[in-house]
């Protein structure tokens, strides 16, 4: 796993913590981001990783909600 992938995985876990804190589901992210349900599920579970598509999603969510 490259450094970028490790960083994105850390950010993905921070997004999951944020969702739990706000009591939001993956469906909320689907509505807010416009990404399709299966992609959001795969990204948030860690099954899909390491592609620009995934990295853009994680970066966008972190920037939009101030997740550091």
Helices and strands as residue ranges (DSSP letters): H 3-22, H 26-33, H 37-45, H 52-65
